Amino acid sequence: MAVITASMVAELRAKTDAPMMECKKALTEAEGDMAKAEELLRVKLGTKAGKAASRVTAEGVVTSFVSGTTGAMIEVNCETDFVTKNDSFLALANAAAKLVAEHNPADLAALGALPYTQDSFGPTLEEVRKGLIGKIGENMSFRRFKRADGGAKIAHYLHGTRIGVLVEYNGDETAAKDVAMHVAAMKPVSLTSAEVPADLIEKERSVAAAKAAESGKPADIVTKMVEGSVQKYLKEVSLFNQSFVKNDKQTVEQMLKASGTTVNAFTLFVVGEGIEKKVDDFAAEVAAQVAAAQGAA
């Protein structure tokens, strides 16, 4: 049987907002598998346990750069929130976004090899990153970037430094900016329900099936309940089907049509999304140090 530590329970609670005892029960049933425990809590507690996406677990910033019909956005990570306010770190992140837009690197390695100097470090972006690690005393890394240059107009929106959105569009600039802000707030996963990734649909179907099975209703009713839940989910996570944040009486698609605007694509970055942050078990660490000291005595 897997050992369920207090730090594991705390981590699951931070992700789901579920009660401590429910977290411990879910982890025990899942034999310590964090992802499986999250799913078990969703089945038992409903949407309350589905807040993991908004409770990111790593620090850093999202920055963007747009020039004409070319735009770029990048996520740069660090260890603590303190460093996200450091001028040198922010300069590095902003420079990286501009380099992506201007040079179209194939990947992170190619980005790091681009010429750049800052704070007496260089001659490449990667060498500056390494130099700042030594200067600031904290690790930092380029995680992911997106470049848009398909000929469409580009709207971009940064919510603070933790959420960034790029929208590729044709039509009204104000409507496109509103869409970028909507995406930051509502976090859709695709433009349309038909484009929702299959793995997300199957996960939702699995959760819906487990909840429906607990109802005790006949199999044909359970099937309808599951499909109803899946269809509701598809509408909730696809941009065009979502209720527009500035006017919930119309969908985003209806708002765009009324303004004569088309959205071709969007990119959403949330700092740390999907990154597991180390949760230190302080009591265990102290106990281990005491034991080591006693062993050395």
C-alpha positions in Angstrom: 0.0 0.0 0.0 1.3 3.4 -0.9 2.3 5.8 1.9 0.1 8.9 1.9 2.1 11.8 3.3 0.8 15.1 4.7 2.5 16.9 1.9 0.6 14.8 -0.7 -2.7 15.6 1.0 -1.8 19.3 1.1 -0.9 19.3 -2.6 -4.2 17.7 -3.6 -6.2 20.1 -1.4 -4.4 23.1 -3.0 -5.3 21.8 -6.4 -8.9 20.9 -5.7 -10.2 22.9 -2.7 -11.6 19.6 -1.4 -11.7 18.9 2.4 -8.5 17.4 3.9 -10.1 14.1 4.8 -11.7 13.7 1.3 -8.2 14.3 -0.2 -6.7 11.7 2.0 -9.4 9.1 1.2 -9.0 9.8 -2.6 -5.2 9.4 -2.4 -5.6 6.2 -0.4 -8.1 4.8 -3.0 -5.8 5.9 -5.8 -2.8 4.4 -4.1 -0.9 7.7 -4.2 -1.6 8.5 -7.8 -2.3 12.3 -7.8 -4.0 12.5 -11.2 -6.3 9.5 -10.4 -7.1 11.1 -6.9 -8.1 14.3 -8.6 -10.5 12.4 -10.9 -12.0 10.5 -8.0 -12.7 13.8 -6.2 -14.4 15.3 -9.3 -16.7 12.2 -9.4 -17.5 12.6 -5.7 -17.6 16.4 -5.3 -18.4 17.7 -8.8 -16.9 20.9 -10.3 -15.6 22.1 -6.9 -12.7 19.6 -7.4 -12.0 20.8 -11.0 -10.1 24.0 -10.1 -6.6 22.6 -10.7 -6.3 24.6 -14.0 -6.6 27.9 -12.1 -4.3 26.9 -9.3 -1.0 26.9 -11.1 2.1 25.5 -9.3 5.1 27.3 -10.7 6.4 30.9 -10.8 7.3 33.0 -13.8 5.9 35.4 -16.3 4.3 35.5 -19.7 5.4 38.3 -22.1 4.4 39.2 -25.7 5.6 41.2 -28.6 3.6 42.3 -31.6 4.7 44.1 -34.8 2.1 44.4 -37.6 0.9 40.9 -38.4 3.7 39.2 -36.6 3.4 38.4 -32.9 5.0 36.2 -30.3 4.3 35.1 -26.7 6.6 33.3 -24.3 6.5 31.8 -20.8 9.6 32.1 -18.8 9.8 30.3 -15.4 11.6 30.9 -12.2 11.6 29.4 -8.7 9.9 32.2 -6.6 7.5 35.0 -7.1 10.1 37.4 -5.8 12.2 37.0 -9.0 9.2 37.7 -11.3 9.6 41.3 -10.2 13.3 41.5 -10.9 14.2 44.0 -13.6 16.9 41.8 -15.2 14.6 38.8 -15.3 11.8 40.8 -16.9 14.2 42.3 -19.4 15.3 38.8 -20.4 11.6 37.6 -20.8 10.7 40.6 -22.9 13.8 40.3 -25.1 13.0 36.6 -25.6 9.5 37.4 -26.9 10.9 40.0 -29.3 13.5 37.5 -30.6 10.9 34.9 -31.2 8.8 37.4 -33.3 11.8 38.7 -35.3 13.8 35.4 -35.9 11.2 32.6 -35.9 13.3 30.0 -34.0 12.4 26.4 -34.6 12.5 25.4 -30.9 13.8 26.5 -27.5 17.3 25.4 -28.3 17.3 27.6 -31.5 15.9 30.5 -29.4 18.7 30.2 -26.9 21.3 30.3 -29.6 20.1 33.7 -30.9 22.5 36.7 -30.4 21.7 38.8 -27.3 23.6 40.6 -24.6 22.4 41.9 -21.3 23.9 42.7 -17.9 27.4 42.1 -19.3 26.4 38.5 -20.3 26.2 37.1 -23.8 26.7 36.7 -26.7 23.6 34.5 -26.9 20.2 34.5 -25.1 21.2 31.2 -23.4 24.5 32.6 -22.1 22.5 35.6 -20.7 20.1 33.2 -19.0 23.0 31.3 -17.4 24.7 34.5 -16.3 21.5 35.8 -14.6 21.1 32.5 -12.8 24.5 33.1 -11.2 23.7 36.8 -10.6 20.2 36.4 -9.1 20.9 33.1 -7.4 17.8 31.3 -8.8 17.2 28.9 -11.6 15.1 30.2 -14.6 14.1 28.6 -17.9 12.3 29.3 -21.1 9.3 26.9 -21.1 7.3 27.5 -24.3 6.6 30.1 -27.0 4.1 30.8 -29.8 4.7 32.8 -32.9 1.9 34.0 -35.2 2.6 35.3 -38.7 -0.2 33.9 -40.9 -1.1 37.3 -42.3 -4.1 37.9 -40.0 -4.3 40.8 -37.6 -3.1 40.1 -34.0 -4.7 41.1 -30.7 -2.8 40.4 -27.5 -3.7 40.7 -23.9 -1.6 40.2 -20.7 -3.5 39.8 -17.4 -0.7 40.9 -15.1 2.3 38.8 -15.9 0.8 35.3 -15.3 -1.8 35.0 -18.1 -1.2 35.8 -21.8 -3.4 35.6 -24.9 -2.7 36.0 -28.6 -5.7 36.2 -31.0 -5.4 35.9 -34.8 -8.3 37.7 -36.4 -9.8 39.7 -39.2 -12.2 42.5 -38.6 -12.8 44.8 -35.6 -9.9 45.5 -33.3 -12.0 46.2 -30.3 -14.0 42.9 -30.7 -10.7 41.0 -31.0 -9.3 42.6 -27.9 -12.5 41.7 -26.1 -12.1 38.1 -27.2 -8.5 38.1 -25.9 -9.7 39.3 -22.5 -12.5 36.7 -22.6 -10.1 33.9 -23.3 -7.9 35.0 -20.3 -11.0 34.9 -18.1 -12.8 31.8 -19.3 -9.9 29.7 -20.5 -11.4 27.8 -23.5 -9.4 24.9 -24.9 -10.5 25.3 -28.5 -12.3 27.5 -31.0 -15.2 25.1 -31.6 -16.6 22.0 -29.8 -15.4 19.9 -32.8 -11.8 20.9 -32.0 -11.8 19.9 -28.3 -8.9 17.3 -27.9 -10.2 13.7 -27.8 -8.3 12.9 -24.5 -10.1 15.7 -22.7 -13.5 14.5 -24.0 -12.7 10.9 -22.9 -11.7 12.1 -19.4 -14.9 14.1 -19.1 -16.9 11.1 -20.3 -15.2 8.9 -17.8 -16.1 11.3 -14.9 -19.6 11.7 -16.2 -20.1 7.9 -16.4 -18.9 7.4 -12.9 -21.2 10.0 -11.5 -24.2 8.8 -13.6 -23.6 5.2 -12.4 -24.0 6.3 -8.8 -27.5 7.6 -9.6 -28.9 4.0 -9.7 -31.0 4.8 -12.8 -31.6 2.4 -15.7 -28.7 1.9 -18.3 -30.5 3.8 -21.1 -31.0 6.8 -18.8 -27.4 6.7 -17.6 -26.3 6.7 -21.2 -28.3 9.9 -21.9 -27.0 11.5 -18.7 -23.4 10.8 -19.8 -24.0 12.2 -23.3 -25.7 15.3 -21.9 -22.8 16.0 -19.6 -20.3 15.6 -22.4 -22.3 18.0 -24.7 -22.5 20.5 -21.9 -18.8 20.2 -21.3 -18.0 20.8 -25.0 -20.0 24.0 -25.0 -18.4 25.2 -21.8 -14.8 24.8 -23.1 -15.1 25.9 -26.8 -14.7 29.6 -27.3 -17.4 30.2 -29.9 -20.0 28.5 -27.7 -19.1 30.2 -24.5 -21.3 33.1 -23.2 -19.5 36.3 -23.8 -18.1 37.8 -20.6 -19.3 41.3 -21.4 -22.8 40.2 -22.4 -24.0 36.8 -21.2 -27.1 37.0 -23.4 -25.0 36.2 -26.5 -22.2 33.7 -27.3 -18.8 34.8 -28.4 -19.7 33.6 -31.9 -22.7 35.8 -32.0 -20.7 38.8 -30.7 -18.1 38.3 -33.4 -20.8 38.0 -36.1 -22.4 41.2 -35.0 -19.1 43.0 -35.2 -18.1 41.5 -38.6 -15.1 39.8 -37.1 -13.6 36.4 -37.6 -11.2 34.7 -35.2 -8.8 32.2 -36.8 -6.9 31.0 -33.8 -6.0 31.8 -30.2 -3.2 30.9 -27.9 -3.5 30.9 -24.1 -0.5 30.7 -21.7 -1.0 30.4 -17.9 2.2 30.5 -15.9 3.1 27.1 -14.5 0.0 25.3 -15.9 0.7 21.6 -15.8 4.0 22.0 -13.9 4.2 20.2 -10.5 5.7 22.4 -7.9 7.8 20.8 -5.2 5.9 20.6 -1.9 8.3 20.4 1.0 7.4 18.2 3.9 9.1 20.3 6.6 8.4 17.9 9.5 9.9 15.0 7.6 12.9 17.1 6.6 13.6 18.0 10.2 13.1 14.4 11.4 15.6 13.2 8.8 18.2 15.8 9.9 17.7 14.9 13.5 18.1 11.2 12.7 21.2 11.9 10.7 22.7 14.0 13.5 22.0 11.2 16.0 23.6 8.6 13.7 26.7 10.7 13.4 27.0 11.2 17.2 
